[in-house]
Amino acid sequence: MSAFTLPAIPAREDFLGHPKGVYVCFFTEMWERFSFYGMKALLLLYLTKYHLFGDNAGLDLLGAYGGLVYCIPVIGGLLADRWLGMRKAVVFGGILLVLGHAGMAFEGTAAVNVGGVVTRDEGALRYTYLSLALIIMGVGFLKPNISTIVGKLYEADDPRRDSGFSLFYAGINLGALFASLVCGYLGETLGWKYGFGAAGVGMLLGLVLFLWGQKYLHGHAEPREPALLRESVLGMRREWVIYLGAVLGVVPIAWLMWAAGNGAFALGGELSLALMLMLLVLVVVLAWFAWFITTQCTPVQRQQMLALMAMIFMCLVFFTLYEQTYGSWVTFTDRLLTKDIAPSLVRPLVPFEWTSNWADNLMLFVHTAPWSTYSLLLAPLSFMLAARLSDRSPESKVPRLLFIAVTLVMFVCLARDCIVLPQTAGSLTYLGAFFLVVLAPLFAALWAWLGRRGRDPSKPFKSALGLMFGGLCFIPLALAAQQVGTTGEMASVWWLVLAYLILEIGEMCLAPVGLSAVTQLSLPRVVSLMMGTWFLATAFSETLAALFGKLASVEVDAEGAFDVAAAAAGYAGLFWKLMWIGLACALVALLVSPLLKRMMHGVK
């Protein structure tokens, strides 16, 4: 039986109102996002503070990396749709991710600036470029397919679908939340390699959990036609040709990373080779899309696919605004904001030194690491135990109580780390994920409550709201920057807290329902490819965000000093520009939302 015609998961196999397979995807994606965002929270700071990249060069590499991370899923989604199936794609992507994060732990020697001349460890940087390429390729295989599996666990008209994607999205952001607190903190206190290394260990655990939970996916992740994978291509089985091609593809991607970091082969200083590759992929995807909707779709299907493409464009605009959180927001926080949420409660970091005794070092790590490190291990283990207990006794309340109790322990550890640990610009990126995890159940309940009363807003209207909040979130930061320019003193971190809260309200309106729309509005045979197109939009948002971030780049001298007034003015100007872009796009989206709703032909 084809994976595309398998029945939905029986209701008796639900856990806390959703199929158990959703939780398998939840925790797999949690670990994958933990590894990804743990590395991303550190990357720009690592480049600018350890290897002494300038703001522009660091943002160029961050933009190229982020862009390709979300560009390659188009290919990964296509290969999974046609041949591999989602399980094989996820496992292969997970292996590449583990290797990539392990490579990031090789930091080499810190750069030095002597008389304005920077000397870097080029050998270590080559490892960095190769590791980034492995991560890019790994995400390309894993990311679109794990999201698609979630959609297959619900019937098309299941009213739990949007709330299920909100739950899954909470898993994404739970990983991002702990990534910032664990990897961001370890990287800037114990050493960069410990932050990057923790990200790699997280991905390995996610891969193990996914393999363990296959029974709960009930075949929905298997190849559509397994015989095609056994066919001979170039003297090898097609499956191994796909794997070999992906591994060989890592080399040119690593070269693109080097080119972006060194400003090589960039047209006009801005159009990098990575961006050119993304534009080529975009042209191919748009050409395919035009062919597909004109020759392979009925009129109703054509309108649904066009409505989906419009929502994907809204996603592009929103995440162009959102990705400032890992670019200009990070450098702004590092340079012009206080860091601790409750300074009087912060436990000072006691200086320490590593020894040659591994047991002493292990104990030092245990005493120093955030408590969230251990709750990250506790949560998936508690689900595995609760799921097995539920299998044996579906009516028992014990599994649910166990899972809820562990969840409460996690949040206690989280609250402790947020308040007691001294925060850094990297670790404070946890704020976005924190608000998403808090808001996810509220929004899931809100949409369900409105749905029961027939008042649930349409997906295009929700997306327009998301764009509006995406623009409004820049107002607190612009005001904070102006305050620094006036007083010459660091502004309060609470401006950042408010900005994140507004931004994440917008994300909860737009992103989960957008992911759900991809699985509902796409024709079944191209759903993974359209999920890849969703991530292609995110790819361009990463690159555009880096280009906008460069408008507020700061010149730092050999001693690390910079002009505070000029920096504050640059950040304020950027934030006001992005506010107006967000609000203008929100207005356009609001005006066209009734048309898009009609084009969806009853899909909710």
N, C-alpha and C positions, 0 to 999 in steps of 0.2 A: 504493500500500500504506500502511495506517495506521502511524503511528509506534509504536502500541501492539502491532503484530504483526510488527515487524521482527525478523529473526533476531539471535541474539547475535553478538558480535564473534568472528570466527574466531581460533582459538588461535595461528595463525601470525603474527598481528599483535600478539602480546603483546610487552611490553617489561619486563624484570626481573620476569616472572611475572604481569603484569596488562595489560589492554588499554591501548593508547596513549592512548585517549580519557580514561581515568582520570587520566593525567598532565596532559592539557589542562585538565580540571576542577580538578585539584590546583593547578596554577599560577594559573589564573584565580581560584580561591577564595583562594589565597595572597595575591594582590595585593588582592583585595577586602577580605580580613580585615586586610591591612597598612594599608589606608586607614582602615578602620573602627576598629580598635583603636589605630592611631596617633593618631587624633583623640580616641578615648575615654580613652586614657592621659593626655591633656592636659586634657580638658574640665573636670573638677572643679577641678583646680589652676588652670586658666586663669580660671575663674569666681571662685574664692575669693581668688586672689593678684593677678590683674590687674584684674578688674572689682569686686573686694571684695564679692562676695556672701557672706552668712553661710552657715554649714554647712547649715542647714535649707533655705534657698532654693537653694543649689547642688545639694543632694541631690534636692530636688523636681524641678528641671529635668533632672538626670541620670536620675532614675527615669522621668519622663515621656518623655524622649527614648529611653531604652533600652526602655521598654515599647512605645512605638509602632513602633520599629524592628523588633520581633519580632511585633507585632500585624498590621501591614499585609501581611506575607507570606501571610496567609490569603486576602486578596483577590488578591494577585499569583499565588498558586498556582491559585486558581479560574479566573482569566482565562486562564492558560496552559493549564489542562486543557480548557477549553471552546473557546477560540478561538486565542489567540496562538501556542501552542507554546512550547517552552522556549528555543529559540534567540532568537527575537524578544524574549521577555521579558527574557532575560539582557542582550542588547545595549541595550535601552531602559533597563533599570535601571542599567547601567554608565554610560550617558551622564548620567543624573540624578546619579549619585554623583560623577562628575568635576566637574560644575557645583557641587554642594554643597560639596565639599572646597575648590574654588577660592574660594568665597565665605568659607569659614572663615579663609582667609589674610588677610582684611581685619580687623585687630584694633582699629583706631581708637586713641583716646587712653586711657591708663591712668586708672583711677578714683582719686580722692583722698578721704581721710577727714580732715575738719577739724572738730574738736570733736565727734566722733561723728556728723557728718552726711556721708554718702557721696554724692559727685557722680560720675555715670557718663556715659560717652559713649553716649547712648541710640541715636544713629544707627548706630554700629558694632554695638550689640546687636541692632538690627533685622536687620542683615545676618546676624548669628549665628543668629537664630531662623529666618530664611528658609533659610539654608544647612542647618541641622539638618533642616528640613522636606524639602528636596531629598534629603538623605541617607536619611531615613526612607522616602520614596517609592521611591528607587532600590533600597534593600535589599529592599523589599517585592516588587519584580519579580525581582530577581536571586537572592536567597538560597534560596527553596524550590526553584527550578527547577534550579540548578546541582547541588544535592544529589540531586534526582530523576534527573538524567541519569546519575549514577554508578550508581544502582541498575539502570538499563536496559542498562548495558553487561555485565551478568552474567545468565545464565539463573537461574531461580528457585532451582534446587537446586545451584548452583555453590558448592562448598565454600570458594572464595576470597572469597565475598561479604563476610563479616565482616572478613577481613584487608584487603580492598580498601577498605572504609569506614574501617578504622583508618589505612590509608595516606592516604586523602583527608582524614581528620581531622588527620593530621600536617601536611598542607598548610595547613589552616586555622590551625594553631597555629604553623607556621613563619612565616606572615605576621604573626601576633600577636607572635611573639618578636622579629622584626626591627622591627616597628612600635614597640615600646616602646624598643628600643635606639636606633633612628634618629629617629623622630618625637619620642619622649619626651625624648631627649637634646637634639636640635636646638631643640625648643620652649623648654626651660628654660635653654639656654645662648646660642644664637644669636638667639633671639627666637621668640615664639609663632607668627608667620606662617610661619616656615621649617618648623616641625614640621607645621602644618596643610597647608602647600603640598606638602611631601614626600608626605603622604598622598594628595593629589589626583593627583600625578604617578604614584604607584603604581597607582591605579585605572585611569588611562589606559593604562598598559602592560598591565594585566590584560585590558582590553577588546580591545586589539590581539592579544594572544596567543589569546584565545578565538576571534576571527574567523579567525586563521591556522589554528587546529586543527580546523576544521569537518570536514575529510575523515576525521578519526579518530573522529568520532561516528557516522558511517555513517547519517545520517538520523534517529537516535533523538531528536533535539531539535527536529524539524520539527513544524509544526501538524498536528493530527490530521485536520482537514478544512479545507484551505486555502480552499475556495470560500466558507466562512462569513465569512472575513475580507473578502471582496470584496463582500459584500452591503451594500445601502444602509441606513443607519440615520441618521435625522435629516438626510437629504440628503447624507450623507457615507459613505465606506466604513467598515465597522465597525472595521477596524484603526485608522484615524485617530481615530475617536470614542473608542476606548480610550485612545490616547495623549493626546488633548486632555483627557479627563476626569481622567487622572492628573495632568497639569500644573496644571489648575485646582484639583485637590485639595490641591496644595502650599500654597495660601494659607490655608485653614482650619487646616491642621496647623501652619503657622508661628504662627498666632494662638494655638493651644493651647500652643506652646512659650513664647510670651510670657506667657500666663496662668499656666503652671507656674512660671516664673522669678520672677513678681511676686506669687504667692499670690492671684491674682484668681479669683473665682467658685469657690472651694474650699469644699465643704460640710464643716463641722466643722473646717476648717483642714487636712484630710488628703485628702478625696475630691475630687481635682482633675478638671477637665474631661477631661483626657487619660485618667484612670482610668475616668471614666464612659463614655467612648467605647469603651475596652477591654472594659468590662463589657457594653456593648451588643453588641459583636462576639461576646463569649463566649456570650451568651444566644442569638444567632442561630445560632452554630455548634453549640451543644448541641441546639437545637431541630431543626436540620437533621440532626444525628447521630442523634437519637432517631427521626426519620422514616425515615432511610436504613436503619438496622439493622432496623427493624420491617417495612418494606415492600419493600426492595430486596435483602435478603440472605437466603441460606439459613441454617438453624440453625448450621451449622459456620462460615459466614462471619460470622454475628452474634457468636459467641463469640470469634472471632479479632479482630474489630474492638473488642470490649469489652476483651479482653486488651491490645490496643494502647493504648486510652484509659487503662487503669490504668498502663501504663508511661510514658505521657505525663505523668500526674500525678506519678509519681516524678521525672521530669525537672523538673517545676515546683519541687518541694521542693529538689532538689539545687542547681539554679541560683539559687534564693533564697539559699542558703548561698554558692555560688560567686561571685555578683556582689558580695559584700562586697569582693572583691579590687580593684574599681574605685571603691569607696565608702569604707567605714570603714577598710579596710586601707591605702588611699592616704593618708588624713589621719593615721592612726595612725603610719605610716612617716615621714611628713613631719615630725611633731611629736615623736615619742618614740623613734625608732630611729636608730642609726647607719646609714650608707648604703653604704659601700664593703665589698665582699666581702674584698678583700686590701689594706688601706690602705697598706701599705708599697710596693706595686707601682703605685699609682695615679699617673698623670701629671697634675700640676696644670694646671688650665685657665688658659692665658695670656690676660690681658685684651687685647681687640682692639677696633677701631672700623671700621665700614664706611666706604668712601670713595665718591666720585662716579664712580670708574673701574670699569666693569663687569668688565674683565679682572682687575683686582686683587681685586675681590670674589669672582670665580669661583675664583681661586687660593686665596684665604683659606678659602673653603668647602671646597675639595678637601683642604686641609691640616687643617681642623678637623673635618670630618664623620667619623662612625664608619666603619671599614672595611666594616662590614656593608652600608653603602649600595651599595657596588660589587659585593659578592657577591650582592645581591638582583638585580642586572642580569645577573650571570654565570650564575646557575642556570637561568632560563628559556631563555636563549640557548643554553646547552649542551644542554638537552633538545631544542630545535628542531633543532639540528645533529645530535644523536644519533638523533632520530627519522627524519630524512631519510636518514642513513647506513644505518639499520636497514631502511628501506623498500627501499633498493637491494641490500643484502646482509644478509638476515635472520639468517644463520648467523654473521656476523662478531662478534667479541668487542670490536671497537674502540668501537662506540657505548656499550656498557655500561661499558667501562673509562673512557671520556671522562666519562660522567655521574658515575660513582663518584669520579673524581679531582676533579672540580669540587665535588662535595658535600663532600669532605674539605677543600678550600680554604675553602669557606664556613664550616665549623666552626672552622677556624683563625682566620679573621677574627672569628667570633663569640666565641671564647674570649678573643681579644685585647681586644675591646670590653668584655666582661664584667669583665675584671680591670684593664685599664689606664685606662679612662675613669672619671672621677668620676661616680658614680651619683646619681640623684635619686629622689624618691618615684615620679615618673611612669615613669622608665626601669626601675625595679626591678620593674614589672609584667611584665617579660620573664620572670621566674622561672617563672610558671605555664606559659607556652608552651614554655620551655626544657625543663622536665621532661616535658611532653607529647611533644615531639619525640624526646626520649631514650627515653621509655617506650613510644612507639607501636610501634616494631619489636619490642620485647621482648614486649609484649602480643599483637601479631599472631602472633609465633612461638609464644607460650604457648597461645593459643586453637587454633592449627593443630596443635600437638603433642598437646594434649588431645583435639582432634577426631579425629585419626588413631587414638587409642586408645579412642574412644567415651566419653571422660570430660569432654567439654566442658560446663561448667555451662550451665544454661538462661539465656536472656536475662533473665527476671525475677529469678533468683538473682544474676546479675551486677549488676543494677540495685540490688538490696538491699545488696550489698557496697559499691557506689558511695556510697549514702547513709550507710553506716557510716563510711567514710573521710571523707566530707564533714562529718560531725559531729566526728570526732577531730581534724581539722586545726586547730580553734580552741583546743585545749589549749595548744600552744606560745605562741600570741599572748596568751592570758589570763595565762599565767605571766609573760611578758615585761612585760605591763602592770602586774601586781602588783609586779614587781621595780622598775619605774620609780617606782611609788607609794611603795615602801619607801625607795629610795636617793635619789630625786630626780634621778638621772642617766639618760641615754639607754641603752636596752637594746641588745644586739648585734643586728645585722641577720640573724645566723644563726638566730634564732628565726623570722624570716620565711621564710628558706630552708627550714627544717624544715616549717613550716606549708604552704608551697606543695607540697613533695614529697608530703605525705600527701594533700592535696587532689587533686593530679593523678593519684595512684593511683586515687582514687575516680572521677575523671572518665573515665579510661581504661576502668574497669569499666562505666560507665553510658552515656556519650554515644555512642560509635561504634556499639555494638550496638543502642542505641535508634534511631539513624538507619537502621540496617539493617532493624530491625523494621518501621519505617514502610513501607519499600518492599516488604517481604515480606507483611505482614499486611493491608495495604490492598487493596481491590479496584482493579484497574488503572485504571478510569476516574475514580477519586477520589484517586489516589496523591499528586498535587501538593497537593490540598486538605488531605489528612491531614498532609502535610509542613508545610503552613501552620499546621495545628492544633498540631503539635509546637512551632513557633516562637511560637504564641500562648501556650503554657504558659511559654515562656521570657520572653515579654513580661510576664506577671504576676510572674514571678520577679524581673525587673528592678525593677518598681515596689515589690514587697514588700521587696526588699533595701534600697531607698532608705528605706522606712518604718522598717525595723529600724535602719538606719544612723543615723537621726535620734535614736535612743535614746542615742547617745554623742556628740551634737553638742557642740562646744566654743565658748564665748564668747571671742572675740578682740577686744582693745581696739584703739584707733586706732594704737598703736605696734606691734601684732602680738603683744603679750604675752598669756599665759593662765595659769590656775591648773593647774600640772603635776599636782599630787596629785589634784585633782578630775577632770581629763581622764583620768588613768590609771585611776581607779576606774570612770569611765563606760565606758571601753573594755573593762576586765576584765569588768564586769557583762554587757555585750553579748555578749562572746565566750563566756562560760559559758552564757548563755541559748541561743545558737545551737548550741552543742555538744549540749545536752540535746534540742533539737528534732531535730537530725540523727539522733541515736542512737535516739530514740523512733520516728521514721518508718522507720528502717532495720529495727527489730524488727518493726513491722507488715508491712513489705514482705517480710521473710524468711518470716513466717508464711503469707502468701498466695501466695508464689511457686510452691508445688506446684500450687495450683489454677489459677493463670495458665498454667503450663506445659501442663496438660491442655487448657485452653481454646484453646491455640495449635494443637492438632491436628497435631503432628508438625513444625511449622515450627521450624527450628533457627537 
